[in-house]
Amino acid sequence: MYVCSCFGITEQQVREHADKGACTPRKIASACKAGTDCGSCVRRIQALLGRGACPRRELADQGDADVLGADTALIPASAPVEAVAA
């Protein structure tokens, strides 16, 4: 089933990108452009990613920001953890 009709991205493609580490809608957008045109598919992408869809999500939830590809060089050392996780 298509998730993003603007770019012809299917649920399977979103899952494949998630398996390769694209665990957020922004990472999915970087991988295949889904969600970057009209935006109507972003909620569906979020639902597909869910809590269990990303093999690295558990590590990120435990506070390892690097596991999802966060650019820690751009995050001030004084930034609260809540701000980094958002």
HELIX and SHEET records of a PDB file:
HELIX    1   1 GLU A   11  ASP A   19  1                                   9    
HELIX    2   2 PRO A   25  CYS A   32  1                                   8    
HELIX    3   3 VAL A   42  LEU A   49  1                                   8    
HELIX    4   4 ARG A   57  ASP A   61  1                                   5    
HELIX    5   5 ALA A   65  LEU A   68  5                                   4    
HELIX    6   6 THR A   72  LEU A   74  5                                   3    
HELIX    7   7 VAL A   81  ALA A   85  1                                   5    
SHEET    1   A 2 TYR A   2  CYS A   4  0                                        
SHEET    2   A 2 ILE A   9  THR A  10 -1                                        
END                                                                             
